Structure formats: structure tokens, C-alpha cells
Amino acid sequence: MIVLSSLLAGLVFGLGLIVSGMANPAKVLGFLDLAGAWDPSLLLVMGGAIAVGFFAFLAAQKRNRSLLGAEMKLPGAAPIDRRLVAGSVLFGMGWGLAGFCPGPGLVALGMGEPKAALFVFAMLAGMVIFELIERRRVRP
């Protein structure tokens, strides 16, 4: 049942990204173009996502198991450090250059968007490079 509900949640999420325009890099880049022809419509999408997430996290904090019985693992607070800031800057640069972030990039890839294939490849390469660096950093 957990796998089926995960699949359904992923389908709803992907459909929401398509309907909202988040899987369209031109729409995202229009939103990020504050000095030019700014398209504020994605602000509503973000506001809606924040509102849903806010109330979902409030409800989740009162539980230790999901409605399907799975263990709940909520993120904890962590200090803002150099690595977090650097990762945020890299994420923002990638989003601004490509018009994709990971979820919409995967949805656009599934829709056959050619630019998404390059983005997903670069994203996966970045993950592999990060993992290699982390393994070297942790080893004595």
C-alpha cells in the first residue's frame, strides 16, 4: 500500500508541476527575470506549496507514524553553515541557467524535453561528484 500511495503522490506532484508551468523552463526563467519581463505567476505556485507544506508539517509533528503506518522522519533544524550556503548558491545558479530544479527537470525529461536530458545528466554528474568528494573528506 505504501508503494501505491507513493506512486500516486508522485503522479499528483508531477501533474501539478506540469499544470503550474514549473516543468516549462521558459516560464521559470520568466519568473526569475526580475529586471525584465517578470512573470509573477509562479509566486502563487510557491505560495500554495508553502501553505500546504506548513500545515502538513504542523500535523506531522503530532505523529510518529504516517496514516499508512510507516515511521515518520521529519527533518531537524541545522545551523546555516558554509556548505549550506554554497549548495544554495549552486542550486540557484543551476535553476537560473537551466530553468529547471530537480523535480521539474525529471518531469520535463519524462515529457521528452531535450534540454531536460542535459539538465538531468548534469544533476546526476553533480551528485556523483559530491559523493566522491564526501567519501574522500570523511576518510582519514
Contacts in CASP RR format, 6 or more apart in sequence:
PFRMAT RR
TARGET T0000
AUTHOR 0000-0000-0000
METHOD contacts of the structure
MODEL  1
MIVLSSLLAGLVFGLGLIVSGMANPAKVLGFLDLAGAWDPSLLLVMGGAI
AVGFFAFLAAQKRNRSLLGAEMKLPGAAPIDRRLVAGSVLFGMGWGLAGF
CPGPGLVALGMGEPKAALFVFAMLAGMVIFELIERRRVRP
1 68 0 8 1.000
2 68 0 8 1.000
2 70 0 8 1.000
5 68 0 8 1.000
13 103 0 8 1.000
14 23 0 8 1.000
14 103 0 8 1.000
14 107 0 8 1.000
16 22 0 8 1.000
17 23 0 8 1.000
17 103 0 8 1.000
17 104 0 8 1.000
17 107 0 8 1.000
18 107 0 8 1.000
18 111 0 8 1.000
20 42 0 8 1.000
20 45 0 8 1.000
21 27 0 8 1.000
21 28 0 8 1.000
21 42 0 8 1.000
21 45 0 8 1.000
22 28 0 8 1.000
22 42 0 8 1.000
22 45 0 8 1.000
22 104 0 8 1.000
22 107 0 8 1.000
23 104 0 8 1.000
23 105 0 8 1.000
23 107 0 8 1.000
23 108 0 8 1.000
23 111 0 8 1.000
23 113 0 8 1.000
24 108 0 8 1.000
25 98 0 8 1.000
25 99 0 8 1.000
25 100 0 8 1.000
25 108 0 8 1.000
25 113 0 8 1.000
25 115 0 8 1.000
27 39 0 8 1.000
27 41 0 8 1.000
27 42 0 8 1.000
28 42 0 8 1.000
28 95 0 8 1.000
28 96 0 8 1.000
28 99 0 8 1.000
28 100 0 8 1.000
28 104 0 8 1.000
29 96 0 8 1.000
29 99 0 8 1.000
30 37 0 8 1.000
30 38 0 8 1.000
30 39 0 8 1.000
31 38 0 8 1.000
31 39 0 8 1.000
31 40 0 8 1.000
31 41 0 8 1.000
31 42 0 8 1.000
31 43 0 8 1.000
32 95 0 8 1.000
32 96 0 8 1.000
32 99 0 8 1.000
33 39 0 8 1.000
57 74 0 8 1.000
60 72 0 8 1.000
60 74 0 8 1.000
61 74 0 8 1.000
63 72 0 8 1.000
64 71 0 8 1.000
64 72 0 8 1.000
65 71 0 8 1.000
65 72 0 8 1.000
66 72 0 8 1.000
78 84 0 8 1.000
91 101 0 8 1.000
94 100 0 8 1.000
95 101 0 8 1.000
98 115 0 8 1.000
98 118 0 8 1.000
98 119 0 8 1.000
98 122 0 8 1.000
100 108 0 8 1.000
100 115 0 8 1.000
100 116 0 8 1.000
100 119 0 8 1.000
102 123 0 8 1.000
105 113 0 8 1.000
105 116 0 8 1.000
105 119 0 8 1.000
105 120 0 8 1.000
105 123 0 8 1.000
106 116 0 8 1.000
106 120 0 8 1.000
108 115 0 8 1.000
108 116 0 8 1.000
108 119 0 8 1.000
109 116 0 8 1.000
109 117 0 8 1.000
109 119 0 8 1.000
109 120 0 8 1.000
110 116 0 8 1.000
END
